[in-house]
Amino acid sequence: MSEAGRPETPPGWWVYRGTGLPAPERAGLLPPPPPWREFDGGPLLDEVSVPSDNGEMKRRLGAASTESVPRADIHEVDMVNAALYLRRPLLVTGRPGSGKSSLAFRIARELGLGRVLQWPITSHTTVKAGQYGYDAIGRAQAAGARSAGGGEAEPPIGDFVRLGELGTAFLPRRRPRVLLIDELDKSEADLPNDLLSLFEDGEFEIPELIRMAQRTPVVEVFTADPDSTAEIIGGRVRCHAFPVVIITSNGERDFPPAFLRRCLRYETKDPDVGQLAAMVAAHMLDPSDEHRSRIIEEFVSRSEAFGGLPVDKLLEAVYLATSGAYREDDVSWPRLVDALWRQLNSLVS
């Protein structure tokens, strides 16, 4: 075992190892699901249609380099692998800014699962909105314009249906998509329970398409991926590989017992100096310089004193230092740091 309690040789059952580095030999390589978590959605979509991340992973995680890999918590890696094996959502709880959502991007990059589908939650979010949207008014207007011009009175319904991030994640694919349900705390009380059926059955219906399934059994609709479409058969979306679902929570509310029973749970820890230094290095901000190391140590001290500070505020401070803002005994630097750290903390506490 290493000093951090991490095994020198990864356990044989680990698919995800917590490095966040691309691992082509393990890309999409998942164990078979438990018999009670097998789904048979189809026909399977072409894996080539999964778009790249368009730089989002690099913005979130920094460069994919073996020299800048934050040391993952062994319990976190265990829980991610348990979620992968059991095909269950992983509920990640922790203070704001502790890097909870970054876990989804580390999994996607390490296992080669493509662009992360991000579903941000607000107080007005509904499951239906996450599954799909139907522009009935737009279709009626298009039908009226066609009729007035002497053309077809009814445009294709698929032109006015778009799957949301939640719905896109459940399209039938051989390899799962990674779905980030971000800040579930913000939702209305009913949303967690409304997700139960989808998490159990792995499918949902689009009533507007079911009503016309006899006339048009196959409908091509837009998805949440840029410039992408998918065919829906019989008005139903059913997964083949259950998506890798990462749900984040700031711990500000309790969730229903029925919802918690269907999730695995992990509580994040604040990163230590070594992990923060690796994060800084991943974003090409050399933490070995004496000044930058001092900034990291000061950040850890203030974070502990203030009950937690977002990691991205450390990156901002180090970037300012690398840009020349840091000067020994300069009165402006403490004021900059105070503006970045103390004032932010006073707003969120």
N, C-alpha and C positions, 0 to 999 in steps of 0.2 A: 504493500500500500504506500502511496505517496504521503507527503506531509499533510496534504489537504484531505486525506481520507479517500482519495480517488484511486482505484486499482491501477497498477502499472500496466497490466494487460486487460483490455476491456472484456467484461464477461461475454461468453459466447452467445447469450440470448439477446444482447444489445443490438438493435438495428441502428438506432440513433445514438451517437456517442457524445453529443454535446459540444462538438468543435465548431459547428457552423461552417465548416470547410466542405466544398464539393467533394463527394466521394463516389466517383463513377462506378466503382465496383459494387456499391450498395444502392445505386440509383433506383428508386421505385421498388426495391427488394423488401417486401413485407411478408411475414409469416401468414399462413392461411388463417382466416377468422374462425372464432368459435362457431359451432354449428348453428347456434341461436342468433348469430350476428351475420349470417350469410344473406346476401341480397342478389337478385337475379335480373336487375334492370338491364335493358338493352333496346335496340342493338348498340353495341359499344361505339363510342365516338372515337375518331382518329386522334391518337395521342399527339400528333404533330400540331393539332389545332390549339394546344395549350400554349398561350403566349409567354414570352419571356417577361422578366420583371421590370424591364425598362428602367433599370438603374435604382429601383426602390430598395433592393436588398443592400446595395452598396451604401446608399444614404442612411439606411437603418443600422447596418452592421459594420460598415467600413470595408476595407479591402480584405479579400480572402487570402490571407497569408499565414503560413505556419509560424511566423515570428510574432504574430499579434492575436493569439487565440486566448480569450479570457477563460480562466479555469472555471468550468461548469460545476455546479453543486451536484454531487453524486445522487442525492435524493431526487433532484429535478430530472436527471437523466433516467433514473429508474421509473419515475412516474410517466414521463413521455413515452418510454418503451412499453409500459403497461397499457397506456391508452392506445398505442399502435396495435398491440396484440389483441386487446379486447374490443377494439373498434368503438371506444367510448370517448365522449368529449372530456377535455381536461380543463377544469376550472382553476385558473391561476389568480391567486389573491395576493395583494401587496399594496404598499403605499403608492401614491401617484408618482410617476417619474422613475420607478425602480426598474424599468426595462421589461415589464411583463409582456407587452405586445411583441417585443423583439424575438421572443421564443418562437413564434410562428414563422418568422423569417429564417431563423437558424435551422429549423426543421426542414423548411422548403429548400433552402440552399444545399444543406448537407445531403438530403435524400433525392435531390433533383426532381422536385415535384412542381416546378414552374412558379408562375406568378401567384402570390398570396391574394386570396379574395378577402377584402376587408369590409366588414359590415359594422360601421359605427352606430352605436345605440344612442338614441335621444329619448326624451319623455314622450315623444309622439310616435315612436317606432312600433310597427305591428309586424307580426309574422308574415301576413299576406304581402306587405310591402317588400319584405326581404325575399319572398319567393318570386313574385312577379308583379308587373304593372300592366294594365290594359288601358290604352287611350281610346275610350269609346267615343269621346267628342271628336277627336281627330279623325277617327274612321268615318263618323257620320258626315263630317265636313268634306272628306275626300270623296265619299259616295255621292254627296250632293253636287260636287264639282264635276264629277264624271258624268252624272246624269244630265246636268245642264249642257255638257259638251257633246252629248250623244254617245258617250262611251259606256263601259260596263258600270252598272249601278253600285256594285259592291266590290270594293278593293279587297285584296287578300288580308285576312285577319292577322296573319303573322307579322305583317308590316307594322302592327300597332300593339304587339305584345313584346315585352322585354323582361327576361328573367333577372331578378336581383342577385346580389352576391350569394345569399342563402340558397336560392333556387339553382344557380349555376353550379354551386358546390355539389349538388345532388344529381347532376346529370350522369348518365351511365358511362363510366370509364373503367378501364382495367386498373389504372393507377389512381389513387385518391388525389383530390385537390386539398390544399390547406386553406381552411376557413378561419379567419380571425373575427370573433364576435367581441367587439371592443367596448369595455365599460358597461357591462350589463346592469350595474347599479343604477344607471340613469333611466332605466325602462319603467314603464307602468307596472303595477303589481302583477298583472295577468300574463305578461310576456313570457317569463320562464315556464309557466305551466302550459302556455300555448305551444311551446317548442317540444313538449314531451312526445306528442304523436309523431312528429317528423323524426325525432331522435330514435324512437322505437321502430317505426315502420320503414324508415328510409325512403319515403315517397310522399308526394302531395298531388292534388288535382288542380287543374285550371278549368273552372266551370265554363268559362266562355268557349273553350275549345272542346270540352266534353259535349256541350249542347249541339255542336255541329260535327261530331266525330263520324256519324254515319255518312254524311256528305263529303267531309274532308278529313279522313282518318290521320293523315300526316300533315303537320303544319310546321313550317320553318319560322322560328322566332329569333329575336336578338337575345344575346346573353350579356352578362355583366363584364365580359372581357371585351376590350376594344376591337371594333370591327369584326366581331365574331357572331355566328349564328349556330343554331342547333335544331334538329328535327324532333318534334314532340309527337309521339304516337298515341292516339286515343285520348288526348288531353291529360295524360298522366306523366309525371316525372318520377322515375324510380332509379335509385343509385345501384351501381354494381359493386363498386368499392366505396365503403362508407368513408366520407371525408375525414381528414385530420382536423378536428374542431378544437381550437384554442379559445377559451372564453376568459376574458379578463374582468377582474373586479377589484375595486379599491377597498373592499371590506366595509363599505358604508351601510350595508343593509343585509338582512338575512334572506335567504332564498327558501322556497317551499321544500319540505322534506322529499316530496316525490321527484322534484327536479334534482336535488342533490344526490338521490339514490342512483340516478342515471349518469352521473358524472364522476370522474376521478378528481381529486383535489390536491393542489400543491400551493404552499405559501412561500413566496419569494423571500430571500434574505438580502440585506443591503450588501453590495459588493465591497470587498476589502481593497486595500491599497494596490495589491498585485493585480486584481481583476480590473480596477480602474485604469491602471497603467497600460494594461493590454488593450482596453477599449480605446484609450487615447492613441496608442500606436496603430491600431487598426484604421483609425481615421487620419493616418499620416501626420500625427502630431507627436513628435519625438518626446517621450516623457523622461528620457535619461538626463536631460539637462537639469542642472541643480535647481534652477528657478521653477521649472515645470514640475519637478518632483515635489518641491515645496508647496506648489499650488494644489497638487493632489492631496498631500497630507493635510493642508489647511481645509480643503473641501471635506475630507472625511471628518475632521474635528467639528466643523460647523454643522455638517449633516447630522452628526450624533447629538449636538447641542440643540438643534432646531427640530429634531424629530423626523429628519429625512429631507433631502433635497433631490430634485430631478437630476439624473446623470447628465442630461444634455447641457445643463448649466455649467458643469465642469468642462465639457468640450468647448463651450463658448469662451470660458475664461482662459483656457490653455491656448485657444486660437488667437485671442487678443494678445496674449503674451508672446506668441511666435510672430505676431505682426508688429511687435515693437512697443506695445503699450506698457509692458512691464519695465519698470526702472527701480533699481535699488534705492530705497529711502525716498521714493517719489510719492507725494501725498495724493496724487490722482489715482494711483492703483488701488489703495484700500477703498476709495469711494466707488470705483468701478466694480470691485468685487462685492461690496455691500449692495450696490444696485442690482447685481445679478443674483445674489444669493439671499441676503437678509430680507429685502423688500418682497421678493417672490414668496418667501416663506410666510411673511406676515399676511399675504393675500390668501394663501391656501390653507392656513391653519385655522 
